[in-house]
Amino acid sequence: MSLSAQSSLTLAEWRAAVASPFGSLQVNTEDPEGFRADLRVVTVGDVSLFDMRTPAHTVDRIDADIPGDVIPHCKLSLQMEGESTLAQDGRHCVLRPGDLALYVTQRPYRLSYPGAQHSLVVHFPESFVQMTPDQIAQVTAVPIAGNEGLGRVAVPLFEQIALNFEVLTGPYAGSLLRSALDMLVTVLSSELSQADGPLSNNLLFQQAIAYIDRNLDNTELSPRMIAEALFVSVRHLHSQFSSNGLTISAYIRGRRLELIRRDLADPLHVSESIQSIGTRYGLSDSSQVSRLFRSEFGESPSGYRTRMMGSQ
């Protein structure tokens, strides 16, 4: 875990501070000389939290500044004080204190802060959200209010995290943040189920995803096995995944690797071998796990585990 704080940053300093973790951003204000901002950052494993206090300004992520060869990340913005407007994927929403919304780094977005404000931004790999890219695109810039529905449970948790950075230490801080993000996924899934559109009504696709998750430990898991369990043809099943921009085999592989990565970063599994963890998700060959893991995440399973354990 690392914790840092910077106060009274000028506009140039603020641009540099946010460009480092978030990539190239267009940050502008009507009062460049008077701009002063405060920033606290805590990083636990692959999750970083940014406690931001700023005057009025705008932030734009444009196509030209988005590289195609980086790991996609999500950003969760929780408004603590003041107001902001978030726009992405053809939608925009106004966030007031107690509201949060999700957006992604690999597509353009705009944030507008009309006055002084305080917000928490949580930055984490998109793979943490157990949805397809098309499903995520349906819930970006959709406000979740702290006084409505499941938001009444999720928002207070993130508010407490924002107010208690100093407790995010020790071996279980990463697990706490992952649990909070899992709760967010539940809330987003609820929003998705209420949305209009083909993805929200694709029952067969959702059934297939659920079946895969229940059977990841089965080394024989295959499109044919899934199709037979759901009483559909393999061709029809492939078409459902294709319409969501996926292949069945790629989804199974990605899901297995994400769960392996989750367990490698969990202190509860620190005594387990990489082979044991891989076997739990249907990959019993440690050399295969290593090869696939490195291809997916750019580092070895053992290197990732060492880095995660060292950051907690």
C-alpha positions in Angstrom: 0.0 0.0 0.0 1.3 3.5 -0.8 -0.2 6.8 0.3 0.7 10.3 -0.9 -0.7 13.8 -0.5 -0.2 17.0 -2.4 -1.7 20.4 -1.5 -2.3 23.6 -3.4 -1.3 22.3 -6.8 -1.2 24.7 -9.6 -2.9 23.9 -12.9 0.3 22.7 -14.5 1.1 20.6 -11.4 -2.5 19.2 -11.4 -2.3 18.3 -15.1 0.9 16.4 -14.4 -0.5 14.7 -11.3 -3.6 13.3 -13.1 -1.8 12.4 -16.4 0.5 10.0 -14.6 -2.2 7.5 -13.5 -5.0 8.3 -16.0 -3.1 9.0 -19.2 -3.4 12.1 -21.4 -6.2 14.4 -20.4 -7.3 17.9 -21.5 -7.7 19.8 -18.3 -8.9 23.4 -18.6 -10.3 26.2 -16.4 -11.5 29.7 -16.8 -9.1 30.9 -14.1 -5.7 29.2 -14.7 -3.8 31.5 -12.5 -6.1 31.0 -9.5 -6.4 27.3 -9.9 -5.3 25.4 -6.7 -6.2 21.7 -6.0 -5.5 19.2 -3.3 -4.9 15.5 -4.0 -4.5 12.4 -1.8 -3.8 9.1 -3.4 -3.8 5.6 -1.9 -2.8 2.5 -4.0 -3.5 -1.0 -2.9 -2.5 -3.6 -5.5 -4.2 -2.8 -8.8 -6.7 -0.4 -7.3 -5.9 3.3 -6.8 -8.1 5.8 -5.0 -7.9 9.6 -5.6 -9.4 12.0 -3.1 -9.7 15.3 -5.1 -10.5 18.8 -4.0 -10.6 21.2 -6.9 -12.0 24.5 -8.2 -14.1 24.8 -11.3 -12.6 23.0 -14.4 -13.3 20.5 -17.2 -11.6 17.3 -18.1 -11.7 15.7 -21.5 -10.4 12.4 -22.7 -10.3 12.5 -26.5 -9.8 9.8 -29.1 -6.4 11.0 -30.1 -5.1 10.6 -26.5 -6.3 7.0 -26.1 -3.6 4.3 -26.9 -4.8 1.0 -28.1 -2.1 -1.2 -26.4 -2.9 -0.6 -22.7 -5.0 -2.5 -20.2 -8.5 -1.0 -20.1 -9.4 0.6 -16.8 -12.6 1.7 -15.2 -13.1 4.8 -13.1 -15.7 5.2 -10.4 -16.5 8.8 -9.5 -18.2 9.5 -6.2 -19.3 13.1 -5.5 -18.6 14.1 -1.9 -19.2 17.9 -2.1 -20.2 20.2 -4.9 -21.4 19.0 -8.3 -20.1 17.5 -11.5 -21.4 16.4 -14.9 -20.1 13.2 -16.6 -20.6 12.4 -20.2 -19.7 9.1 -22.0 -21.2 6.7 -24.6 -23.9 9.2 -25.6 -25.1 9.8 -22.1 -24.5 12.4 -19.5 -25.4 12.6 -15.8 -25.2 15.2 -13.1 -23.6 13.9 -9.9 -24.4 15.6 -6.6 -23.2 14.7 -3.1 -23.9 11.0 -2.5 -24.1 10.1 -6.2 -21.6 7.9 -8.1 -21.1 6.8 -11.7 -18.8 4.6 -13.7 -16.8 5.4 -16.8 -14.0 3.8 -18.8 -10.6 5.0 -19.9 -10.5 3.5 -23.4 -13.4 5.7 -24.7 -13.8 9.5 -24.8 -15.4 11.1 -21.8 -15.9 14.6 -20.4 -16.1 15.7 -16.8 -17.3 19.2 -15.9 -17.0 20.8 -12.5 -18.9 24.1 -12.4 -17.5 25.1 -9.0 -15.4 24.0 -6.0 -15.9 20.3 -5.4 -14.7 17.3 -3.5 -14.8 13.8 -5.1 -13.4 10.3 -4.9 -12.2 8.6 -8.0 -11.5 4.8 -7.9 -9.3 3.5 -10.7 -9.2 -0.2 -11.4 -8.8 -2.7 -14.3 -11.9 -3.2 -16.4 -11.6 -6.9 -15.9 -12.6 -6.5 -12.3 -16.1 -5.7 -13.6 -17.6 -9.1 -14.5 -19.5 -7.8 -17.5 -18.8 -7.8 -21.2 -17.5 -4.5 -22.8 -20.9 -4.0 -24.4 -22.6 -4.5 -21.1 -20.3 -2.0 -19.4 -21.1 0.5 -22.2 -24.7 0.3 -21.2 -24.0 1.5 -17.6 -21.4 4.2 -18.1 -22.5 7.7 -17.1 -25.6 6.2 -15.3 -25.9 7.8 -11.9 -26.3 5.7 -8.8 -27.9 7.6 -6.0 -27.0 7.0 -2.4 -30.6 7.3 -1.3 -32.2 4.9 -3.8 -32.2 1.2 -4.3 -29.0 -0.7 -3.9 -27.1 2.5 -3.9 -28.2 3.0 -0.3 -25.8 0.2 0.6 -23.0 0.7 -1.9 -22.5 4.5 -1.7 -22.0 4.8 2.1 -19.3 2.1 1.8 -17.4 4.1 -0.7 -18.0 7.3 1.3 -16.4 5.7 4.3 -13.5 4.5 2.3 -12.9 8.1 1.1 -13.0 9.4 4.6 -10.7 6.7 6.0 -7.7 6.3 3.7 -5.4 5.7 6.6 -7.1 2.3 7.4 -6.3 0.9 4.0 -3.2 -0.8 5.3 -2.2 -4.4 6.0 -2.7 -7.6 4.1 -6.5 -7.4 3.9 -6.9 -3.9 2.4 -6.9 -5.3 -1.1 -9.6 -7.8 -0.2 -11.7 -5.0 1.3 -11.5 -2.9 -1.9 -12.2 -5.9 -4.1 -15.3 -6.6 -2.0 -16.4 -3.0 -2.3 -16.0 -3.3 -6.1 -17.9 -6.6 -6.2 -20.7 -4.7 -4.5 -20.5 -2.1 -7.2 -20.8 -4.8 -9.9 -24.0 -6.0 -8.2 -25.4 -2.5 -8.3 -24.4 -2.1 -12.0 -25.9 -5.4 -12.8 -29.2 -4.3 -11.2 -29.1 -1.1 -13.4 -28.4 -3.3 -16.5 -31.3 -5.5 -15.8 -33.6 -2.4 -15.8 -32.1 -1.0 -18.9 -33.7 -1.1 -22.4 -31.8 -2.9 -25.1 -30.8 -6.3 -26.5 -28.2 -7.0 -23.9 -30.5 -6.6 -20.9 -33.0 -9.1 -22.5 -30.5 -11.7 -23.7 -31.5 -14.5 -21.3 -29.6 -17.3 -23.1 -26.4 -15.3 -22.9 -26.8 -14.6 -19.2 -27.6 -18.3 -18.6 -24.5 -19.3 -20.5 -22.3 -16.9 -18.4 -23.8 -18.3 -15.2 -23.2 -21.9 -16.3 -19.6 -21.1 -17.2 -19.0 -19.5 -13.8 -20.4 -22.6 -12.0 -18.2 -25.0 -14.0 -14.9 -23.2 -14.4 -13.2 -26.0 -12.4 -14.2 -28.6 -15.1 -11.2 -29.1 -17.5 -13.7 -30.4 -20.1 -15.8 -27.2 -20.1 -16.5 -26.4 -23.8 -19.0 -24.8 -26.1 -20.6 -28.2 -26.7 -21.0 -28.9 -23.0 -22.6 -25.5 -22.4 -24.9 -25.9 -25.4 -26.1 -29.3 -24.3 -26.7 -28.1 -20.8 -28.8 -25.2 -22.1 -30.6 -27.3 -24.8 -29.4 -25.2 -27.7 -27.2 -25.8 -30.7 -23.5 -24.9 -30.5 -24.0 -22.6 -33.5 -26.7 -20.7 -31.8 -24.7 -20.4 -28.6 -21.7 -19.0 -30.6 -24.0 -16.5 -32.2 -25.1 -15.2 -28.8 -21.5 -14.6 -27.7 -20.6 -13.1 -31.1 -23.4 -10.6 -30.8 -21.8 -9.4 -27.6 -18.4 -9.1 -29.2 -17.0 -12.3 -27.6 -16.1 -15.8 -28.3 -16.9 -18.6 -25.9 -13.4 -19.9 -25.5 -12.0 -16.4 -25.0 -14.6 -15.6 -22.3 -13.8 -18.9 -20.4 -10.1 -18.3 -20.6 -10.4 -14.6 -19.5 -12.7 -15.5 -16.6 -10.4 -18.2 -15.4 -7.4 -15.9 -15.5 -9.2 -13.1 -13.7 -10.2 -15.4 -10.8 -6.6 -16.9 -10.7 -5.3 -13.3 -10.5 -7.8 -12.5 -7.8 -6.7 -15.4 -5.6 -3.0 -14.7 -6.2 -3.6 -11.2 -4.6 -5.6 -12.6 -1.7 -3.6 -13.1 1.6 -6.0 -16.0 2.4 -4.5 -18.0 -0.5 -0.8 -17.0 0.0 0.2 -20.5 1.1 -1.4 -22.1 -2.0 0.7 -23.0 -5.0 0.0 -21.4 -8.4 -0.8 -24.9 -9.7 -3.4 -25.4 -6.9 -5.0 -22.1 -7.7 -5.0 -22.8 -11.4 -6.6 -26.2 -10.8 -9.4 -24.7 -8.9 -10.4 -22.9 -12.1 -9.7 -25.7 -14.6 -6.1 -25.0 -15.5 -4.0 -27.7 -13.8 -0.9 -27.2 -15.9 1.3 -24.6 -14.1 3.3 -23.9 -17.3 0.0 -23.2 -19.2 -1.2 -20.9 -16.4 2.1 -19.0 -16.5 2.0 -18.7 -20.3 -1.6 -17.5 -20.5 -1.3 -15.2 -17.5 1.8 -13.5 -18.9 0.0 -13.1 -22.3 -3.1 -11.6 -20.6 -1.5 -9.4 -17.9 2.1 -8.8 -19.0 3.8 -10.5 -16.1 4.2 -14.0 -14.6 1.8 -15.3 -11.9 4.6 -15.4 -9.3 5.8 -11.9 -10.2 2.2 -10.6 -9.9 1.8 -12.3 -6.5 5.0 -10.9 -5.2 4.1 -7.4 -6.3 0.6 -7.6 -4.8 1.8 -9.0 -1.5 4.4 -6.4 -1.3 1.9 -3.6 -1.8 -0.4 -4.6 1.0 
